[in-house]
């Protein structure tokens, strides 16, 4: 089973990435940052985790306010660095442990955390600034990640207690993963800072030290603070340190602090720390029994669904496998893409980098084949609207029937309809 080898806490200020990219290791101003991160690098070299579970917040780069979620879990196989306005940093994409991400997502949902999930998104300095000083790349990264983006910028946001509870659920999620891999949980952000308004430049070193003390020894006390108190003590943007409680909740009640540092060069109190579990209260046999029960709990909602004939749940695995073709079909909601497809579908397939199998499924209008491949029905609906094939034709084709045969099974055989729109449908058209 997967093992949590410990937790890392660190700031994610963009100044860290700036110092790395400009080789500031020997500059007196920046040198303390590198010195304070070195014990974590040494610890990672010694422990060699397979995966880093990265907890961070996006800075309105890849996630905008048209859809802003509290907890967004990446399930992709790799993540590129985002362009935050001045050009993307010259660092390679980092691999994502998609299978572990999917397992964690299923576990957290089973434990009633309403997660959102993302693919095909680059990550900004919230993730890559600390990652670039923590890990080696020669030329590629020596570790995979599972990213969790926490929405802490647009209120209301999750409170400290909710973050801690998510961490407690995260421990079961990771440890119940059946493969023998090691995971370190990295909580980023903070410490005290504010970057807006007349209070810009605010810091509170005393609070930073108090937070670090409580975080190690009495994290529950931190869960009882209101967000307004976090803002008052550590600055509006400094309140993002509630994300650290996700990591702390995933560790044992008692932890061993291996390393801690603090440096305040300018706008943000930059902290680093390492914590290891101090589990002494449960045998390995009882632990495995608990995790086996948890895996059963995770699977209970969909148990048996695969045995229902003609039923294909749209899972994370299906979404990842068929992401490219679903994205192509979804693009047909834009008039210019519809025009391009209708004028030259083969060229549009090439531009979308569809595989030959994916292109052929669309080319042959193999509706049931697309479903089995991993296309969600509502993309078929969009394709049908573009080419003038009704929903009813698609339903019939998936059942291996003509439209007339399918309609004969309905209570109102004369009710002909399809997805709303301005397109013209031909009810005599073959599906």
N, C-alpha and C positions, 0 to 999 in steps of 0.2 A: 504494500500500500504506500501511498505518498506520505512523506514526512515533512513537517514544518521544522526547519532547523533553527529558526530564530527570526527576529524582527529587526529591521533597520529603519531608523528614523533620520530624515535629513531634509533640509530646505531644498526648494526647487527654483530659487531666484535665477533669472536669466543671466545674472552676472557670473554664475558658475560656468555655464556654457561659454560665455564670452572669454573667461580666463583660460579655459581649456583650448578654445580655438586659436587663441593668440599666444599660446605658449608662455603664460605668465607665471610658471612655476617658481621662478627665481626672483620675481618682482616682489619687493618687500611688502607692498600693499596686498598682493594676492597670495603670497606664499602661505600664510596661515590657513587659507581655504584648502589648499592641497595637502598640507600637513594634517589637518583635521580629518580629511577623507581617507588618508592613507591607512589608518587602522582598519577601516571597513574594507578597503581593497585587499589588505592582507588577510582579513577574515574570510572574504569571498574566495581568495586564492586557496586558502586552507580547506574550506568547507565544500567548495565547488558545487554549488546548487545547480540543478538542472533548469530551474525556472525561478524568475523573480516575479512575484505578484506585485505589480506597481499600482499604488494608490495615489492619485493626483487629481488636480482639477484643470480642465481646459480653460484657456484665457480668451474665450470667445474667438477661437481660431477655427477649429473644426466643428464646433457645436455653436449654433446661433440660436436666437430667441424665437425662431419660428417653431422650434421643438426643443425644449430644454428639460432634461430629465434629472432626477435626483441621483440615481445610481445607474451608470451605463457601463456594461461589461463588454470588452472586445472579444470577439470569437474568431478573429481572422488568423491567417497563417503568417502574416508579416505586417509590419507597420512602418511606414516611411516617416521622415521628419517633415513637419509642416512648415510652410512659408508663412511667417508672421508679419510680413510686410516689407522686409528688406532682403528677401531671397532666402531660400532654405539653407540651413547649415550643411556643410560638406561632411555629412556622416551617412553611413549606409542604413538601409532599412534594417529593423531588428525583427528576428523571427518570433512568431507567436505560437504558443503551445495550444493549438486550437482544440484538441481533444480534452485537455484539462479545463479549458475555458467552458466548453459545452457542459462538462460534468458539473463544474461549479455553478453555472447558470441554472441547470436543472435542480441542483440541490437547494440553492437559495430560493428559487420559485416554490419548491415543495415546502420550504419553511416560511412561506408567505411574505417574502420580500419581492415587491413588484419591480423587477429589474427591467431595464431596456438593454438592447444588445446592438452592437454596431460592427460593421465591416467596411472596408474600402475607405477608411479615414486615416489621414496622417495625424501624428500626435505632436503637440507643441512642447514648449520648454518645461511645462509641468512634469512631463515624463523624461524628455531627452536631456534636459540640463543636468539633473543628477545622474542619469544613466551614463552620460558621457564621461563622468569622473569616477564612477563606481566600477565600470567594466572595461575590459580590454576589447579591442577590435583589431584584428591583424590578418586581413583587412576587415573581416566580418566579426560580428559580436560573438563572444564566447558563451552566450546564454540566451535562452528564450524568455519571453515575458507573457504575462497575462495582465492586460491593463484594465483598471477600474477608474473611470472618470466620475468624479462626484460633483454634482451641481451645487456650488456654494456661492454663486455670484448673484443670482436673481432670487429674491426672497418671495415666498417662504422656502427655506432649505431644510434638509434633515437636521434634527438637533443632535447634540452630543450623545445623548442616551441612545438614539436610534443608530448612530454610527457604531457605538460600542456593541449593541445587540447584533448588528450586521457582522461585526468581527467574530462574535461568538458562533454565529451560524457559519461563517466562513471556515472556521476550524474544522467542523464536521465535513464541510464541502470538500476541502482539500484532502483531509486524511482518509476520506472514504473513496478517493480515486484509486482504482485497483492496481495501477502500475507502481513499480518500485522506483519512485523519483523523489528528489529532495527539492523543497521549495523554501525560499526566503521571502518574507513579506516586507515590502519597502513602502513606508508611509512618508509622503513628501509634503512640503508646504511649510509656511511660517519661518521663523517665529514672529515676534511682534513686528508689525509694519502697517502703514497706511499710505496709499499712493494717490488718494484723491482729496480734493477740497482743501480748506485752510488747515486741516490737520495733517496734510501730507508730510511725511518725514517723521511721524510719531513713532517712538520706540519705548519699550518698558522692560529694561533688563531685569529688574527685580521680579516682574511677572514671568518672564521667560525662565528664570531659574526656578521659581516656584512651580511652574507648569512641569518642568522636567522632573522635579522631585516627586510631585504627585503622580505623574504619568508612570513612573517606575513603581512607586510604593502604594498608591491609593487611587487608581484610575477611576474607581466608582465615584469618588468625590468630584472628579472633573465632569462626570456625566450629569451631575446635579446643577451645573452652572447653566444659566440661560444664555442664549446667543448674544443678547444685549450686554451681558457681563463679559463675554469673550471680546466683544467689540470695545467696550470701555477699557478693559485691561490691556488688550493687545493690538488694538486698531481694527478697523473694519476688515481689511484684507487679511490681517493677522488671525481673524477668527477661523480661517481655513484649517487651523491646527486641529479642529474637531476630526479631521480625516485621520489623524494619527490614532484616534481611538478605535478605528476599524482594525488596525494592526494589533493594538494592545488587547482588544477583545478576542483576537484569534490566538493569543498566547495564554500560557497558564496564569493562574491568579498570582503566583509568586514567580518572578523572573530574576535572572542574574544579569546585571548590567556589565557588559564587557568593555564598553568604551563610551565616553561622552565628551563632547567639546562644544564650545560656543565662541562665536566671533561676530562682532558688529562693525563692519567696515563702513557702511553707508545707510542704506534704506531698510535693510532687513536683518534681523538677528538670525545668523546662519548657525544652525546646530547640526550635530551628527551624533548618533548613538547606535549601539548594538545591544540587543537583549536576547537571551537564550531562555528557553523553558526550564522550569524546575518542577517537573512532574514526579510526584512520589505517591500519589493517592490512588492509583489504579493499576492493576496488573495488565500485562500484554494480552492475556486471554480475554479479560473483561473488556478491554479496549476494542479488540477485534469483534467481539459480540455486539458491542454498541454500534460499531461502524457497519456491520452486516445488517443490523436492524435499520440503520439510516439509509443504506442503499435500497433496501426493500421499501422504505417509506418514500424515497425519491421516485420509484417506479410504479407506485400504486395507482396513480391517476390514469395512466395510459396502459396499464397491464391488460393484455389481451386484445388491444386495438389492432395489432398486426394480423390477427386471425380473422378479422371481419373482411369478407371478400369485397374486392373493388374499393378498398379504403386505404388511402395513402397519407398519413399525417405529414404535415409540412414542418419538419423538425429543423433544428440548427444544422444538422448534418446535411439535410436536403438543401437548405438555404445556401450553405457554403458551396456545395457541389454545383448547384445550378445558379449561382449568383450572377454569372456573366449573361446567361440567356434571359433570366428574369429581368436583369437591368436593361437589356436590349428591348425586350417587349414593353417594359415600363416606359421607356423613352418615347414610345409611340403616342403618349399623351400630348406631345408637342407637335404642332402642325408641321414644322419644318422637317421633323423626323419622319412623320407619316408620308410627306411628299417624297422624300428621298427613298423610302422603302418602296412605295408604289411605282416610282420611276425605274428603280434598279435595285431589286432586293439583294442580288448577289453582291453588289458593291457595298451595300449597307452591312451585310454579314461580315465582309472583310474588314470594314472600318471598325466594327464592334469586336473584332478578334474572336468571333465565335469559332468553336471547333467545327470540323466537318459534320460530326454527329449532331451538334446543336443546330447548325444551319439546315441539315437535312430534315430534322424533326419539324422545323418551321416550313421548309420548302414543301414537304409532303402533307402539311396540315395534319400531322399525326397527333391529334389532341390527347388521346389516352397515353401515347408514347411520351409526350411532353410531361404529363402528370407523373408518370412512373419515373422519369428522369429527375424530377424535382421542381418542375415549374408549378407555381401555385395557380389555381384555377383563375384567379382574377387577372392574371396576365393573359390567359387564353381569351378572356372576355374582351380585353383591349385589342388583341390581334383581330378577333372576330369583328369588332366594330370598325376596324380600319379596312378590312377586306370585304365587308358586307355579308358576313356570316353571323347569323343570330345565335344567342345563347342556346336556344332550343335545338338548333342544328348540332351544336357542340355537345350538348347533353346526349342527344341521340347517338352521335358518332362514338362517344365514349362507351355507350352501352352496346355498340354493334348493331344499331337499328337505323332505319330511315326516320325522317321527321314524322311521317304519318304513323309509323309503328309506335314511336315514342309518344306522340300526342294521344294515341288511343289509350294510353295508360293513365292519362290525366283526367281529372274530374270535369274539366272544361276543354275539350279537344280543340275548340275553335279559338282559344285564347293564344294569339301569337304575339310575342314580345321579345325584346332584347334590351341590352343596356341603353340607357337614354343617351341621345345625342342627335346631331344633325345629319348623320350619314344615311344613305339610302340602303335599305336591306331588300334583298330579293328572296322571297320565301320559297322560290323554286330552285334556288341555288344549291348545288351539292356542297356538303360540308367538307 
